[in-house]
């Protein structure tokens, strides 16, 4: 497409953000507003034997778990139910009688300031009877293990299976069977802005106004209504600027409910902002899994079957997405490969840890790590080139749409993308750099990982069948006002990813107006349309953009009809360019978009055709018939110091295809950001628990995230395979950068240490772990 779609324009949001004119939830200040703080239990597992709030109640408003439970009409919602017989934990915003993870809230206080609220927390007296904790997967599954829920027979909340084809036959007929076990540490997203909410419950109208840092305002409104027993018409959720989400701010947390209940109790607005220390226990944790897998293959490298088990290490309660990421890991374990027989069991296990939730990529980074590690290990076993094994097993272009074990992949040119990556690496001279490093006695290597990505999430009826108790469609409204400027109303959330710019480019492109004539409005459930699943799952630009494109295209047809009346011409003879409509080949016969707007809103007589209704507005509800499959290949150049176990990344390259690119600058930025998080997960980030299950990681001194000094240069190469079933051909790419990084880094480390025979099967690859692996390999 020509025009604004595909143009590398600067983000329209940036000037406001970079000049300090943004407003985040902590900037919201209301008259008579109170501030709240949560008292959190440090123990992983305990009974609450006594809680005395009388002293605190004399200086502040206090709520306990029992009071919160009595004030709500439903427990915290669990909207992902991937197993029909899964056990629910029936949790509430505060612990009622029993604490099941360190950091769980037991009381909340509202006072005149945050400092006063924290002082009041010190007056709350709580006595606990500490219970045995199960902090690890092995402890939770051990025979006779302490149970988190007395009425459960064990600590397993759900079992389900992803299956396709004849697995038993595949393994019986295999030339080689390869087995391996993989571990992934517990991690979390760390947005610059912590979570926060301001709630104001009007005692006279019964209306609840909420300012919330969320990726999904409509979803949050629905969940608040469900828990509090309010019709959604009585709830208004406003989303100010969001300082990063990464999935953490998609989930629905108890703090939103606490702020609302405190506001109802006091008759005053209440602000509750999570501080950085408590974010390590109160924010959703993610990633932690143990995956045991076997591959069946022929001697030529054809993979014929996969079987195994994904163990999801959940927390003490179910979050709103339950074990959804663990299910997605199993569902996507075949990745871009045409493997005919699959049986992956999923076992979701509760432990005395913070609840499991969303983080960029959901289950895809783990699935990709396993799939790409197994391809490399299989190639080594058979004495084949790993890329040859990839090519042999890729879903070929003629096989699309391709039915994987769960999802239907719409399109792909995987071999072409691999070639694009390999050629970029060749041109960059990486092989020569490795040879030079090794000549100096430095261990250096190159690693690769090929991934595909589930994007444009939203076929509502399909995801409902798979266990999601929520919709995935998108509603967008596009208007032209009386001055000829364009307004897009969206339910998507802006959280630094440039969605306002992307939607403005699509609307401006379709209507033929300059970008600075388009305004995107979001962040208010009273004025913006409904977005079923919110901004996540790489869907905002693909699903929301498709809706904007369709609405704007219909709106353009009306604009042309009105302009044709003004020009006494046929709409078929008109052309729109840079906000003006003119007769093709006769540019002096033209009208501006402002004149069309005036005719549609103000001076209608003789200007608006008799059969046209006033105003210029179109609404589109788009529910895709299928997901869209983006894909890419990541390459990493690394050096390793065998004496210290320190890994240094020298260069990083991603070849990628996300269909029609709306804005290459935004696409590149998203890939860069995802790759940075992949590096963190591969080498640094880990939430640790000590003996007895107590949380050890409480600050950034303990939880290491990569800084600018650890991030290598990024190089990107693009190709385009449009999604035929999505208007505009858009595919998502918000999670692409994070998916393939872990496996590529692991392969680069192994390649650098090939003289030692090191095998990487766990993330992150910390220096102590790598030194232990070198020692173990050297002892063989």
N, C-alpha and C positions, 0 to 999 in steps of 0.2 A: 504494500500500500504506500502511496505517496502522501505527503502532508505531515500532520502532527504525529500520527502513529509511526513510530520508528525514529522520531527526531530526538537527538540527545540534548533536550532542553534542560536548563537548571530547574531544580525543584522549587515550586512556588512557595512552599512552606518555609524554606530555609532562612529567608531574610528575617522573618518574625522570630524564629527559634534562635538564630545566631545573635540577634540584637537584644535578647532578654525580654522580648515582648510576649513570650508564651505564658500561658496560665496552666499550671498543673494543679492537681487536687489539693495539695498543701497550700496553694495560693488562694484557695477559696476561703473567704472570710464573711461570715454572716452575723448580723446583730445578735448579741446575747449568746453567742456560740460557746459551748463547752468543749473540752478536749478529753479524750478517753485514753486509757491504758489498760492492758490485759495482764493479770497475774498468771504466770506460767509455771507449771510444776517442773522441777528439774529431774524428777524420777522417771524412769521408763515405764514402770508398771506399779500401780499402788491403788489401794482403796482410800477414799477420802473418808476418814472416820469422824472428823469434826471441822467445821468451817464457821468462824465467828466474824461477822462483818459489822458488829455494833459500833466499834470505835471508828472504823472507816466511814460508816454511815453518818456519823455526826459531822463530818467535814466534806462529804462527797456523796454522790449517788452510786450505789453498788448493786450489781446483779451477780447471782451465783448460777451454777449450772441448773439446779433444781428450779429456780425462778425463771430462767430462760426456757426450759422445757415446758413449764406451765403456760408460758406466754405465747408460744408458737403453736401452730395447728399441724405441723408435719416436721419430721426430721430433715436433716440436710439431704438434698436430692442427689440421687445417683442416676445419671442419664445414659451412661453407657452400660448396657447389660448384655455382654457378649455370650454369656452362658445362660440358658433358660432357667436352670436350677441353682444359680449362684446365690450364696448367702449374703444378705445385707447386714451391715453393722449398726444401722439405726443410730447414727451419731447426731449430736447437737453442737451448737457453736461453742459451748463450754462443757467440760466433763461434768457429768451428773453425779455419779457415785464412784467412778473408777477412772483413773488416768491410765492411758494405754500407750503413751509415747512421751519422751522428754520434750518439754516445751508446750504441752497441751494446756490450754487456758482453763483455769478453775474459777476465776472471778474477773469482772471488768468494772472499772471505776470511771466516772465522769466528774470532772471538776472544772474550775475556772481556767486552768492552764494545764499543759502536759506535765509540767513540773509538779503542780499540786496533785494531779492524778497519780503520779508515780509515788509521791509522798504518802498518799492515802493507801496505796497498795501495801505499803509497809505495815499498815495498821490491821490488815486482814490476817487473821490467825487461821492457819490450816494445819491439821494434823493428818498424817498419812500412815497407813500400814503398808510397808513396801512388800510387793509380791515378786516372785521369781520372774525374770524377764527372758524373752526369747528375742535376741537382737539380730541373729544371723539366720540365713535360710536353713542351715544344718540344724541349728538349735530348734527352730520352729517345726521342722519335720521329724525330729528325733522321736523315737518311741517313748511314750510317757511324758512328752514335753508339756510344760505349763501351757494351758489354753488361754487365749485372750478373751474368748467368749465361752462361758460355762456351758451353754446349751449346744455348742458345736462339738462334734466328735473329735475334731482335730483343728489345726490352724489353716486349713485349706478353704478358701472362700469360693473357689470355682475351679472346675475342670472343663475343658472343651477341646475339640480336635479340629484342625484344618486338614482336609484330606482330598485327594484326587488320584485317580488311576489305581493300578494294581501294584501296590508297594511290595508285597511279599514276592510276587513274581520278579519284579525288578531286582531285588536283592538275591533271589535264588539263582538268577541267570547272570549276575554281574561277574565280570572278569576281576574286578578289584572292589573292595569295600574299605572305605576310609572313615575312621571314627575320631572325633575330637570333642573336647569340652572347652567352653569359652565363658569368661566372667567379665562383667561390666560393673564398675564401681558406681556408687550412688553419687549423683550430681544434682545440680539445680541451675536454673537460669538466674542470672544476677543483673537484672536491669539497673540502670543508673538510678532510676526512681523506684523506691520501694512501693509496696501496695498501700493504698489509702482510700478512705471513704468519708464523705460528709453526708449526714442524713438529717432531714428536717421533717418531722411528722406533725402536721397541723392538727391541733386538738379540736378545731371547730369544723373543718371540712373533711377531716379524716384522710387527707391526701398526703402521701409520702413523697418528698422530693429527695433525690439522691444524686450526689456528685461522686462519680466512681472512676478510678483508673482501671478501665476494663477494655478488653478486646472485643467484647460481645455485649453491648448495652441492652439489646432486646432479650437476649438470653438471661442476663442478670435480672431484668424486670420480671420475666416469667418466673424465675426461681424465687425472687423475693415474694411475689404473689402467692406462690405455692406454699412457702414456709410460713408466711405471716397471715395467710387467709384473706388476702386483699384482691379485689379485681384489678387487673392491670391498668384499667382506666384511672385508678386511684394512685398509680405509681408513675413517677417521671424519673427517668435515669438520664443524667447528663454526664457526658464524658469530656472533660477538658483535655488538654494536651497530655499524652501518655509518654512517659520517659522510658520507652522500651517495654516490650511485653514478653516475647520469646515463648509464648504459651502459658507462662506463669499467670498472666492476667486474663487468660481465657476462663480458667476454672472459677467456680463459685465457692467463696469462702464464708466461714461463719462470722468474720468481722463485719461484713455488710449487715448481717442480721443484728448483731450486737449494737451497732451504731443506731439502727432504726429503733430498737427496743428502748435504748437509753433516751432517745429523743422523745418517744411516746411517754416514757416515765416522767421526764423532766419538763416536757412542754417547750424544750429549747433545742436548737440545732446542736448536733454532736459531730465532732471531727475525730476520727481514729486513724492515725498514721503509724504504720509499722516502722520501727527503727531497724537499723541495719543488723544489730546483734540478734534481735528476735527473728529477723527474716530467715536466718539459718535453720530455725526450727519450725517457723510458722508458714513459710512459703512452701509450695509443693516441691517434693523431691522427685527424682526421676532417674531413668536409665538403668538402675540396678536390676540385672538379670543374670541367670545362669542358664546357658544353652548347651545341651548335649545333642550332638548331631552325628548322623552317619550318611555317607554318600555312596551310592552304587554307581559304577561306571564300567564302560567297555574299555578295552585296551587302547583304543584310538582316542580316548578322552571324552567320549560322549557320556554325559551324565544321565543315567536312566531313572534314578530314584533318590529321594531324600526322606529320612525319618529321624525323629528325635523328640526332645522335650524342651520347651521354653518354660523356665521357672521364673515367675515374676515375684520379686521381693517387695511386697507392698508394705504399708505402714500399719499403724494400730487401728485405723479406721479407713473406710473407703472414701476417697475424694469423689468429686462429681463425675470424673471420667473412669472411675474404678480401675480395672486392669486393661483398659482399651489399648494402650501402647504395647503391652505384652502380646495381645491378640494380633495387632498389626505386624509385630515382628514375625510371628508364625505365618501370617497370611502372605507376607511379602518376602519370605526367605528364599524363594527361587529368583527374585530380582529380574534381570533382563534375559534369563535363560529359559529355554523351552525344555523343562524337566517334566516328563509325563506322569510320574508317580510321586506323590507327596503324602506323608502322614506326620504332622507335627502336633504333638499334644501340648496344651497350655495348662500349667498348674499355677494358680494365683495364690500366694501364701501371705498371710498377715503376720507381721512382726511388730515388736515394740519400737517402731521407728515412725518418723513423720509420714503422714499420708502421701501416697504416690499421686503424681499429677502430670500435667502437660509440660513439655519442653520441646523446643524446636526440633522437628523431625519425628517426634513421637517414637514409634518402634522401628523406623527405617534405618537409622544409623547402626543399630545392632544387627538387623537382618543383613545389611550390606557387609558389615564386618565379617560375619560368619560366612556368607556366600563367597566373598572374595578371598578370604583366608583359605577356604576349602578348595577353591579353584587353584590357588597357588600350591597348596599342599598336594593336591591331586596331580598337578603337572609335574611336580618334583618326584612323586612316587613313580610316575609313568615315564619319566625322562623326556617330557615334552615341554615346549615353550608355553608359558602361561597364556600368552595372547592367542596362541593357536587353539588352546582349550576354550578360551572365551569365544572366539569366532565359531568354533564348531558347535557351541551350545546356544549362541544368540538366537532369539526369536527373529526369523528372517523378515524382511519388509513385506513379502507377499503373504505372510501369515496373519497380518493385522486385519481387523481387530482380533486380538488373541486372548483366549480365555485362560487366565492364570488360575491357581487354586481358588482364589476369591474374586479378584478384580478382572475386568476386561480392559486390556491395554489397547488404546485406540490406534496408536501409530508409533513408528520408530525406525530409525536407520542407525542401528547400534554399531555395525561394522564401520560405517562412514565416520561416526563420531570417534571411535577408537583410532582410526587412521588419522583424523584431524589432530588428536592429542599426540600421537606418536610422531607425526611430522613436525609439530610445534616443538616437541622435546628435541628432535634431531636438529632443527634449525637453531635452537638455543644452545647447542653444544654441551648438553649435560653429560653425555658419555665421555667426552674429552675432559670435562671437569672432574669426573669420577676417576679417570685414569691418572690425571695429574695429582689428585689428592692421594691416591694410593701409592703413587711414586714417591710422595713425601712421607709415606708411612701413616697417612691419615685414613681412618675407616670412613668411606663414603659410599652411598648407594642411592638407587632410584627405586621408587615404589609406585604402583599403579592401583587404581580401583575404578571399576565401572559400576554405575548405579542407574536405576530408573526411579522416578519419583511419582507418587500418587498426588495429583494436583486437581484443582477445580472441584474440590470435594463438595458433594451436594446432591446426588440423585436421591431425593428425599425418600421415596418409597423403598428404594433398595437399602438405604442405610437404616431405615426403620425396621426392615426385615432382619437386618444383621444385629439389631439390639440397641440402636440409638433411639432414645425417646425424645427426639427433637428433629426439626426440619433442617434442610440444607439448601433451600432456594434463596434467591436474592431478589429484592424489590428495589428499583431505582426510579427516580422521577427526574425528568429533564424539562426545563422551562426556558422560554425566551421572554424577557420582561419587556416593558413598554419602551425601553431605550435600546432594545436590540441586544442586550447582554444576556448571557446564558447562565443559568443556575442549575446545578446538579445537587439533588438531595439524596444522600446515601445513608444507609445504616451501618456502613463499614466504619471501623475505628482507625484514626490516624495515630500511629505510635512510632513515628520516625522512619517509616518505610516508604514514604512518598506516594501514598495512595491518592491524595488529593491531586497531585500533579498527573498521575496516570489516568485517572478518570476525566480530568479536565482535557487532557490530550485527546482522549477518545471522543468526547463530546464535541470539542472544537474541530476535530478532524471530520466528523460526520456532518456537522452543520456548516463547515466552511468558514469558521470565525477564528480570529487570532486567539492565542492562548490567554492573553491578559484580558480577554472579554468573557472568560469563563470563571465562575466561582463555584467551589464545591462546599456544601454545607453538610456537616456530620455532627454526631455527638449529642443528640437530643431525641429521646424516644417520642416526645410530643410533636416534633416537627419533621422528623426524618422517617423514612419508610422502614419496613421490617426486613431484617437480615437474619435468616434462620440460624445459621451456625456461627455468625460473627466473623471476625477477621482472624483467620487461622487456617491451617491445613492448605496453605498455598492456594487460596481460593479467591481472595479479594479482587485482584486484577482480572482473573480469568472469568469468574462467575459474575462479579459486579460489573466488570468491563463489558461483558457480553450483553448484560441488561442495559447498560448505558448506551452502547452502540445501537441496539435495536430500537430503544426509545427515541434516541436522537435521530435515527434514520427516518422513523415515522414522522417525527416533528419537522424534519426538513421538507418532507412532502407537503405539509400544510403551509410552511413558509413559502414554498415555491408557488402554491396555489394563490396565496394572497399577493405575492409579488407579481404573478402573472396578471392578476386583475389590475394592479397599479400600472403595469407596463403595457397592458392591452396585448398580451402575447400568450402563447401556450406554455404551460409549465414544462413541457418536454423540451422547449427551446432555451431554457434558462440554465445558467451556470452560476454557482456560488464560489466566490474567491475572496478571501481576506475580509469577510464581513459585508461584501456587496454582491448583489444579485443582478446579472446583466444578461441581455440576449446574446446567445452565442454568435460570435463574429461581429457583433455590433456593440462594443464596450461602452460607447457613449450613452446607450439606452440602459440605464441601470438605476436601481434603488438600493439604499443601504438597509441593513438589518434593523436599524432604528426606525426607519419609515414603516417597515413591516410590523414592528412592535407597536408603533403608534396606531396603525390601522386595526390591530387586533385588540387593543385595550382602551384607546381613548377616542379617537375620531374615526368612528366606524362608518358613518354614512358616506356611501359612494366609494368607499375604499375597501371595506371587508366584503367579500362575496356574500350574496344573500343566503347561500346554502352552508356557510361556515359559521360555527359558533365562535364567540369571542374567546380571547386568551390563547396562549400558545403553551401547551403543556402535554406531555406524554408520560405515561407510567408503564413500566414493564416488569413483570414477574418472570424471572428466569430460573427454571429448575432443570439443570442439565440432565440429559438422558444417560450420561456416563461420566466417569472421571476422565481427566486428560493426563497422559503419561509423558512427563518431561524426562530427560535423560542426560547423562554426561560422563566424562572420564576425567579423573583426578590423577595428577602426577606430582610426586614430591621428590626433591633432591635434598638429601640429609647427610650430615656428618655425625659420627658417634665417637665419644671418647671411651674406650673400653676400660680405662683406669678409674673413671668417675661415674660412668653410666649416663652422662649428660648427652642429650640429643640436641643438635643444632640444625634447624631447618634453613637451608640455603636458598631454595627457590620452590615455587608452588605454581602449578598450572592446572587450569580447568578448561576442558573443551565441553561445550554445553549447548543444549537445544531445548528451548522453552516455547516452541511455536513462534507465532508472530510476536516480535519484540515491540513493546509499546514505547519504552524509553531505555536505550542501551546504558545510560549512566546509572539509572536506578537498578537495572538488572545487574550490572557489574558491582554496584555497591552492596546489593543483597548477597551476591556470591562471595564477596570479600568478607562481609560480616559473618556469614555462615561458616566460611572456612576458618575464621578466627576462633569461633566456638568449637569447631572440630579439633583444632589444635589444642585448645584448652582441655577438651575431653580426652584427647589421645595422650597427652603428656603431663598434665598438671592437676586437673580438678578432681577432688574426691572428698566426700563427706564421710568423716570417720567417727566410729563409736568405740568407746573403751570397754574394759571389763565391766560386766553387769549391765551393759547397754546404755551407759551415759554418753551424751553427745560430747564429742571432743572439738569439733569444728564449729567455732563461733564467730570468727572474724576473718578478714582477708589476710591476716598473718598465717592463718591455718589453711584457708581455702585459696589456692593459688590460681589466679587467672592470668593468661598471657598478656604482657604489656607490649608496647610498640617495639621493644628490643627483642622480643621473641617471635614477632610476626615477620615472616620473610616477604620478599616482593611477590606480588601476585601477577600472573599473566593469564588472560582469558582469550579463548577462541570460540566463536559462535557459528552455529548452523541453524537452519530453520526448517522444521517439519510441522506445518500448521495442524491444529486439531480440527478435523473436518466437521465435527459435530457441534462445535462451539462458534457462534458468530464472532468473526474477527480472527479465528484460528488461534486464540490465546491459550497458552498453558501457564501454569504457575511455576514459580521458581524460588519462593521465599525460604524453603528449607534445603534447597539443592546443595548449597555449599557445605552444610554440616554433615551430609549423609556419607559421602565417600572419603572424607578426610582421614578418619581413624584407620581404615584398612590400608590406605595408601602410605600413611606414615609408618604403620607396622611393617609393611613390605619393604619400605626404604631402610628401616632399621635392620631388618633381617638381611637385606642385600649388603648393607655396610658391614655387617658382622658375619658374612657368609663363611669366613675362614674359621669361625667358632661353631657354626651350626646352630645358632640360636633360633628358637621358635617362639613367636609371640602369640599368646592366646588370651590375653587379658588387657583391659584398659583401666586406668591410664598406665603408660609405660614410664613409671617413675625411675629415677636413678637406682634406688635400692632394689626394685624389682628387676631392673635390667642387669644389674651386677649379679644378682642371684641366678638369673637365667644364663649369663655368661659362665658363671662358676659351674652350674649344673651341666651345661653343654660341654664344657672343658673336661668334666669328670667322666663323660661317656666314652 
